[in-house]
């Protein structure tokens, strides 16, 4: 096997990712806001043990610029 095959096997084929969490989406002026928390667990399926546990807060806001829709003249 090559080094690339070993890397793919160890990182992708042997591991599973589990995501869990809660978040809220709210409308704000010009876009949306997302707040909450996500928990991610990376598990080695061959050894049957967790390799990495992450708990990360989410606090993001996405805005959309002004949208202009041209209308035809009404006569």
N, CA, C and O atoms as a GROMACS GRO file, in nm:
protein
  300
    1UNK      N    1   0.084  -0.119   0.000
    1UNK     CA    2   0.000   0.000   0.000
    1UNK      C    3   0.088   0.125   0.000
    1UNK      O    4   0.200   0.125   0.052
    2UNK      N    5   0.035   0.229  -0.059
    2UNK     CA    6   0.108   0.355  -0.060
    2UNK      C    7   0.073   0.437   0.064
    2UNK      O    8  -0.019   0.404   0.138
    3UNK      N    9   0.146   0.543   0.083
    3UNK     CA   10   0.120   0.632   0.196
    3UNK      C   11  -0.019   0.695   0.184
    3UNK      O   12  -0.088   0.711   0.284
    4UNK      N   13  -0.059   0.729   0.062
    4UNK     CA   14  -0.191   0.789   0.040
    4UNK      C   15  -0.301   0.690   0.077
    4UNK      O   16  -0.400   0.728   0.139
    5UNK      N   17  -0.286   0.564   0.039
    5UNK     CA   18  -0.386   0.462   0.074
    5UNK      C   19  -0.397   0.447   0.225
    5UNK      O   20  -0.507   0.436   0.279
    6UNK      N   21  -0.284   0.445   0.295
    6UNK     CA   22  -0.285   0.436   0.441
    6UNK      C   23  -0.354   0.556   0.504
    6UNK      O   24  -0.431   0.541   0.598
    7UNK      N   25  -0.326   0.674   0.451
    7UNK     CA   26  -0.386   0.796   0.504
    7UNK      C   27  -0.538   0.794   0.486
    7UNK      O   28  -0.613   0.827   0.578
    8UNK      N   29  -0.584   0.757   0.368
    8UNK     CA   30  -0.728   0.750   0.340
    8UNK      C   31  -0.794   0.647   0.431
    8UNK      O   32  -0.901   0.672   0.486
    9UNK      N   33  -0.730   0.531   0.445
    9UNK     CA   34  -0.788   0.427   0.531
    9UNK      C   35  -0.798   0.473   0.675
    9UNK      O   36  -0.901   0.453   0.739
   10UNK      N   37  -0.693   0.535   0.727
   10UNK     CA   38  -0.692   0.577   0.867
   10UNK      C   39  -0.785   0.694   0.895
   10UNK      O   40  -0.848   0.698   1.001
   11UNK      N   41  -0.794   0.788   0.804
   11UNK     CA   42  -0.874   0.907   0.831
   11UNK      C   43  -1.020   0.893   0.790
   11UNK      O   44  -1.108   0.943   0.860
   12UNK      N   45  -1.048   0.827   0.682
   12UNK     CA   46  -1.184   0.825   0.629
   12UNK      C   47  -1.255   0.693   0.654
   12UNK      O   48  -1.367   0.693   0.705
   13UNK      N   49  -1.193   0.583   0.620
   13UNK     CA   50  -1.261   0.455   0.628
   13UNK      C   51  -1.278   0.405   0.771
   13UNK      O   52  -1.377   0.337   0.801
   14UNK      N   53  -1.185   0.438   0.860
   14UNK     CA   54  -1.193   0.386   0.997
   14UNK      C   55  -1.272   0.475   1.090
   14UNK      O   56  -1.316   0.429   1.196
   15UNK      N   57  -1.292   0.602   1.054
   15UNK     CA   58  -1.352   0.698   1.147
   15UNK      C   59  -1.494   0.735   1.108
   15UNK      O   60  -1.532   0.730   0.991
   16UNK      N   61  -1.571   0.773   1.209
   16UNK     CA   62  -1.707   0.821   1.188
   16UNK      C   63  -1.724   0.950   1.267
   16UNK      O   64  -1.668   0.965   1.376
   17UNK      N   65  -1.800   1.043   1.212
   17UNK     CA   66  -1.825   1.170   1.278
   17UNK      C   67  -1.972   1.175   1.318
   17UNK      O   68  -2.061   1.145   1.239
   18UNK      N   69  -1.995   1.214   1.444
   18UNK     CA   70  -2.132   1.229   1.494
   18UNK      C   71  -2.151   1.375   1.536
   18UNK      O   72  -2.073   1.428   1.614
   19UNK      N   73  -2.254   1.439   1.483
   19UNK     CA   74  -2.286   1.578   1.516
   19UNK      C   75  -2.416   1.583   1.593
   19UNK      O   76  -2.512   1.512   1.562
   20UNK      N   77  -2.419   1.668   1.695
   20UNK     CA   78  -2.538   1.686   1.777
   20UNK      C   79  -2.538   1.829   1.827
   20UNK      O   80  -2.431   1.886   1.850
   21UNK      N   81  -2.653   1.888   1.844
   21UNK     CA   82  -2.657   2.023   1.897
   21UNK      C   83  -2.790   2.090   1.874
   21UNK      O   84  -2.881   2.034   1.814
   22UNK      N   85  -2.799   2.211   1.923
   22UNK     CA   86  -2.919   2.291   1.906
   22UNK      C   87  -2.878   2.431   1.866
   22UNK      O   88  -2.773   2.481   1.905
   23UNK      N   89  -2.963   2.494   1.786
   23UNK     CA   90  -2.939   2.632   1.751
   23UNK      C   91  -3.071   2.699   1.715
   23UNK      O   92  -3.169   2.632   1.681
   24UNK      N   93  -3.072   2.830   1.724
   24UNK     CA   94  -3.190   2.907   1.688
   24UNK      C   95  -3.157   2.997   1.570
   24UNK      O   96  -3.046   3.050   1.558
   25UNK      N   97  -3.254   3.013   1.485
   25UNK     CA   98  -3.241   3.102   1.370
   25UNK      C   99  -3.343   3.214   1.389
   25UNK      O  100  -3.462   3.188   1.406
   26UNK      N  101  -3.295   3.338   1.385
   26UNK     CA  102  -3.387   3.449   1.398
   26UNK      C  103  -3.363   3.550   1.287
   26UNK      O  104  -3.251   3.564   1.237
   27UNK      N  105  -3.468   3.619   1.251
   27UNK     CA  106  -3.459   3.722   1.149
   27UNK      C  107  -3.410   3.852   1.211
   27UNK      O  108  -3.460   3.894   1.315
   28UNK      N  109  -3.314   3.914   1.147
   28UNK     CA  110  -3.265   4.044   1.189
   28UNK      C  111  -3.274   4.138   1.069
   28UNK      O  112  -3.300   4.094   0.957
   29UNK      N  113  -3.252   4.265   1.094
   29UNK     CA  114  -3.260   4.362   0.984
   29UNK      C  115  -3.160   4.326   0.875
   29UNK      O  116  -3.039   4.331   0.898
   30UNK      N  117  -3.208   4.292   0.759
   30UNK     CA  118  -3.122   4.263   0.646
   30UNK      C  119  -3.069   4.122   0.637
   30UNK      O  120  -2.984   4.095   0.552
   31UNK      N  121  -3.114   4.028   0.722
   31UNK     CA  122  -3.063   3.892   0.712
   31UNK      C  123  -3.112   3.802   0.824
   31UNK      O  124  -3.224   3.819   0.873
   32UNK      N  125  -3.028   3.706   0.863
   32UNK     CA  126  -3.062   3.610   0.969
   32UNK      C  127  -2.947   3.600   1.068
   32UNK      O  128  -2.831   3.627   1.035
   33UNK      N  129  -2.980   3.560   1.190
   33UNK     CA  130  -2.880   3.534   1.294
   33UNK      C  131  -2.896   3.391   1.342
   33UNK      O  132  -3.008   3.343   1.359
   34UNK      N  133  -2.784   3.322   1.364
   34UNK     CA  134  -2.785   3.184   1.413
   34UNK      C  135  -2.704   3.179   1.542
   34UNK      O  136  -2.589   3.223   1.545
   35UNK      N  137  -2.765   3.125   1.648
   35UNK     CA  138  -2.696   3.112   1.776
   35UNK      C  139  -2.725   2.974   1.834
   35UNK      O  140  -2.835   2.921   1.815
   36UNK      N  141  -2.628   2.916   1.903
   36UNK     CA  142  -2.648   2.786   1.964
   36UNK      C  143  -2.516   2.717   1.996
   36UNK      O  144  -2.415   2.782   2.020
   37UNK      N  145  -2.520   2.585   1.995
   37UNK     CA  146  -2.404   2.504   2.031
   37UNK      C  147  -2.408   2.373   1.955
   37UNK      O  148  -2.515   2.316   1.936
   38UNK      N  149  -2.291   2.326   1.910
   38UNK     CA  150  -2.282   2.199   1.839
   38UNK      C  151  -2.175   2.112   1.906
   38UNK      O  152  -2.070   2.161   1.947
   39UNK      N  153  -2.204   1.983   1.916
   39UNK     CA  154  -2.108   1.887   1.972
   39UNK      C  155  -2.071   1.790   1.861
   39UNK      O  156  -2.158   1.733   1.796
   40UNK      N  157  -1.941   1.771   1.840
   40UNK     CA  158  -1.891   1.681   1.737
   40UNK      C  159  -1.800   1.578   1.801
   40UNK      O  160  -1.715   1.610   1.884
   41UNK      N  161  -1.819   1.452   1.761
   41UNK     CA  162  -1.738   1.342   1.814
   41UNK      C  163  -1.679   1.266   1.695
   41UNK      O  164  -1.752   1.222   1.606
   42UNK      N  165  -1.546   1.250   1.695
   42UNK     CA  166  -1.477   1.169   1.595
   42UNK      C  167  -1.445   1.036   1.661
   42UNK      O  168  -1.375   1.031   1.762
   43UNK      N  169  -1.497   0.926   1.603
   43UNK     CA  170  -1.483   0.794   1.663
   43UNK      C  171  -1.405   0.701   1.572
   43UNK      O  172  -1.435   0.689   1.453
   44UNK      N  173  -1.304   0.634   1.629
   44UNK     CA  174  -1.227   0.532   1.559
   44UNK      C  175  -1.306   0.402   1.568
   44UNK      O  176  -1.319   0.345   1.676
   45UNK      N  177  -1.360   0.357   1.455
   45UNK     CA  178  -1.445   0.239   1.456
   45UNK      C  179  -1.368   0.109   1.474
   45UNK      O  180  -1.422   0.011   1.523
   46UNK      N  181  -1.241   0.107   1.435
   46UNK     CA  182  -1.162  -0.015   1.449
   46UNK      C  183  -1.128  -0.040   1.596
   46UNK      O  184  -1.138  -0.153   1.644
   47UNK      N  185  -1.088   0.066   1.667
   47UNK     CA  186  -1.054   0.053   1.809
   47UNK      C  187  -1.176   0.073   1.899
   47UNK      O  188  -1.169   0.049   2.020
   48UNK      N  189  -1.288   0.117   1.840
   48UNK     CA  190  -1.412   0.140   1.912
   48UNK      C  191  -1.395   0.237   2.028
   48UNK      O  192  -1.439   0.210   2.140
   49UNK      N  193  -1.331   0.351   1.999
   49UNK     CA  194  -1.317   0.454   2.102
   49UNK      C  195  -1.319   0.591   2.037
   49UNK      O  196  -1.286   0.608   1.920
   50UNK      N  197  -1.360   0.692   2.117
   50UNK     CA  198  -1.366   0.829   2.070
   50UNK      C  199  -1.226   0.888   2.062
   50UNK      O  200  -1.147   0.873   2.155
   51UNK      N  201  -1.196   0.953   1.951
   51UNK     CA  202  -1.064   1.012   1.930
   51UNK      C  203  -1.066   1.160   1.965
   51UNK      O  204  -0.969   1.213   2.020
   52UNK      N  205  -1.176   1.228   1.932
   52UNK     CA  206  -1.183   1.373   1.949
   52UNK      C  207  -1.325   1.414   1.985
   52UNK      O  208  -1.420   1.372   1.918
   53UNK      N  209  -1.340   1.494   2.090
   53UNK     CA  210  -1.469   1.552   2.129
   53UNK      C  211  -1.457   1.703   2.122
   53UNK      O  212  -1.365   1.761   2.180
   54UNK      N  213  -1.551   1.767   2.052
   54UNK     CA  214  -1.550   1.912   2.040
   54UNK      C  215  -1.688   1.966   2.073
   54UNK      O  216  -1.789   1.916   2.021
   55UNK      N  217  -1.693   2.066   2.159
   55UNK     CA  218  -1.816   2.140   2.184
   55UNK      C  219  -1.786   2.283   2.143
   55UNK      O  220  -1.700   2.349   2.202
   56UNK      N  221  -1.859   2.332   2.042
   56UNK     CA  222  -1.830   2.465   1.987
   56UNK      C  223  -1.955   2.551   1.988
   56UNK      O  224  -2.063   2.506   1.949
   57UNK      N  225  -1.941   2.676   2.032
   57UNK     CA  226  -2.055   2.767   2.025
   57UNK      C  227  -2.074   2.818   1.883
   57UNK      O  228  -1.978   2.829   1.806
   58UNK      N  229  -2.198   2.849   1.850
   58UNK     CA  230  -2.230   2.906   1.720
   58UNK      C  231  -2.291   3.044   1.744
   58UNK      O  232  -2.388   3.058   1.819
   59UNK      N  233  -2.233   3.145   1.681
   59UNK     CA  234  -2.286   3.280   1.689
   59UNK      C  235  -2.254   3.349   1.557
   59UNK      O  236  -2.146   3.406   1.540
   60UNK      N  237  -2.347   3.344   1.463
   60UNK     CA  238  -2.321   3.396   1.330
   60UNK      C  239  -2.438   3.482   1.284
   60UNK      O  240  -2.552   3.464   1.325
   61UNK      N  241  -2.405   3.576   1.197
   61UNK     CA  242  -2.508   3.660   1.138
   61UNK      C  243  -2.478   3.676   0.989
   61UNK      O  244  -2.366   3.710   0.951
   62UNK      N  245  -2.577   3.651   0.908
   62UNK     CA  246  -2.561   3.664   0.763
   62UNK      C  247  -2.656   3.773   0.715
   62UNK      O  248  -2.774   3.772   0.747
   63UNK      N  249  -2.602   3.864   0.638
   63UNK     CA  250  -2.685   3.973   0.585
   63UNK      C  251  -2.687   3.966   0.433
   63UNK      O  252  -2.595   3.916   0.369
   64UNK      N  253  -2.794   4.017   0.379
   64UNK     CA  254  -2.811   4.024   0.234
   64UNK      C  255  -2.821   4.171   0.198
   64UNK      O  256  -2.894   4.247   0.262
   65UNK      N  257  -2.747   4.210   0.095
   65UNK     CA  258  -2.754   4.350   0.055
   65UNK      C  259  -2.892   4.382  -0.002
   65UNK      O  260  -2.972   4.293  -0.027
   66UNK      N  261  -2.916   4.507  -0.020
   66UNK     CA  262  -3.045   4.553  -0.068
   66UNK      C  263  -3.073   4.496  -0.207
   66UNK      O  264  -2.986   4.495  -0.294
   67UNK      N  265  -3.195   4.450  -0.226
   67UNK     CA  266  -3.235   4.394  -0.354
   67UNK      C  267  -3.326   4.494  -0.424
   67UNK      O  268  -3.424   4.541  -0.367
   68UNK      N  269  -3.292   4.527  -0.546
   68UNK     CA  270  -3.371   4.622  -0.624
   68UNK      C  271  -3.439   4.546  -0.736
   68UNK      O  272  -3.374   4.480  -0.817
   69UNK      N  273  -3.572   4.557  -0.741
   69UNK     CA  274  -3.649   4.491  -0.846
   69UNK      C  275  -3.710   4.602  -0.933
   69UNK      O  276  -3.798   4.675  -0.889
   70UNK      N  277  -3.664   4.612  -1.056
   70UNK     CA  278  -3.720   4.717  -1.142
   70UNK      C  279  -3.863   4.681  -1.185
   70UNK      O  280  -3.892   4.567  -1.221
   71UNK      N  281  -3.950   4.780  -1.179
   71UNK     CA  282  -4.089   4.761  -1.220
   71UNK      C  283  -4.116   4.840  -1.347
   71UNK      O  284  -4.059   4.948  -1.367
   72UNK      N  285  -4.201   4.788  -1.434
   72UNK     CA  286  -4.233   4.865  -1.555
   72UNK      C  287  -4.320   4.986  -1.520
   72UNK      O  288  -4.391   4.985  -1.420
   73UNK      N  289  -4.312   5.087  -1.602
   73UNK     CA  290  -4.394   5.206  -1.582
   73UNK      C  291  -4.540   5.174  -1.609
   73UNK      O  292  -4.574   5.107  -1.707
   74UNK      N  293  -4.625   5.222  -1.523
   74UNK     CA  294  -4.770   5.203  -1.539
   74UNK      C  295  -4.827   5.333  -1.597
   74UNK      O  296  -4.810   5.439  -1.538
   75UNK      N  297  -4.894   5.324  -1.709
   75UNK     CA  298  -4.949   5.445  -1.773
   75UNK      C  299  -5.099   5.442  -1.772
   75UNK      O  300  -5.163   5.534  -1.820
   0.00000   0.00000   0.00000
